[in-house]
């Protein structure tokens, strides 16, 4: 079995209410448990940042479904790699809502103030993505 991790960002097509996020999260957890996917969903300042982990074919199929979902726009893959282990082994989908400043700080970008700037830096320097992941695990209350 090839374990794969895909990290992407997107923007919602329209304003997302907290109640909608919880519905999306509940459905993702239910579906991911069935297909063996784990990961993390971060929602910050009108942006999604998601990590998907599982068998390569399953993660690829799931990302294709997400990509065609009209609720997302401006989808960008930040990182895609085969990995030796899951970063979120016990989470069908962990959830965190850091501020834009926390996200930037956790990325090692103290002078960055917006999610757009952080995502741009992460895309140009994918090595920072693991810093974000580790800091989210360490410093953010996951639900």
C-alpha positions, -999 to +999 in steps of 0.1 A: +000+000+000+013+034-010+006+061+016+001+095+001-003+130+014-019+159-006-020+194+008-041+221-010-057+254-004-089+269-018-114+297-012-151+292-007-172+302-037-196+321-013-196+331+024-193+301+047-213+301+079-199+282+109-229+259+108-220+250+071-185+243+082-196+219+108-219+201+083-190+198+059-167+185+086-192+159+099-198+146+064-160+145+056-154+126+088-181+100+080-169+096+043-132+096+052-137+068+078-153+046+051-125+052+026-095+052+050-085+089+047-072+110+075-062+146+076-067+181+087-090+210+076-080+245+085-103+274+079-088+308+083-098+342+070-121+329+042-096+302+031-094+265+033-061+247+039-065+209+039-043+179+043-055+145+030-037+112+038-044+077+026-039+053-003-027+072-033-056+063-056-082+071-029-066+105-021-064+113-058-101+104-063-111+124-033-092+154-045-108+152-079-143+153-062-132+182-041-119+200-072-152+197-090-172+208-060-188+242-068-183+253-032-145+257-038-127+281-060-090+289-066-078+254-057-041+251-055-020+220-047+007+231-022+024+197-018+018+162-029+041+133-017+043+097-008+049+095+029+060+068+054+034+076+080+002+096+086+005+129+104-031+125+116-036+088+122-065+091+146-084+119+128-108+112+099-106+150+097-091+172+124-103+208+123-086+240+134-094+277+129-062+297+135-061+334+128-043+346+097-015+359+119-012+325+137-010+307+104+018+331+092+037+327+125+034+289+124+048+291+089+078+310+101+066+342+084+064+367+112+060+397+088+032+382+068-003+394+078-027+378+053-036+342+045-030+350+008+006+360+016+011+329+037-003+306+010+019+323-017+050+317+005+040+281+012+035+274-025+070+289-033+086+272-003+069+239+003+093+230+031+075+254+053+043+234+050+056+208+076+063+237+100+026+247+098+015+211+102+037+205+133+026+238+148-011+232+143-007+198+160+013+214+188-005+247+194-040+246+180-069+230+197-081+204+173-117+193+172 
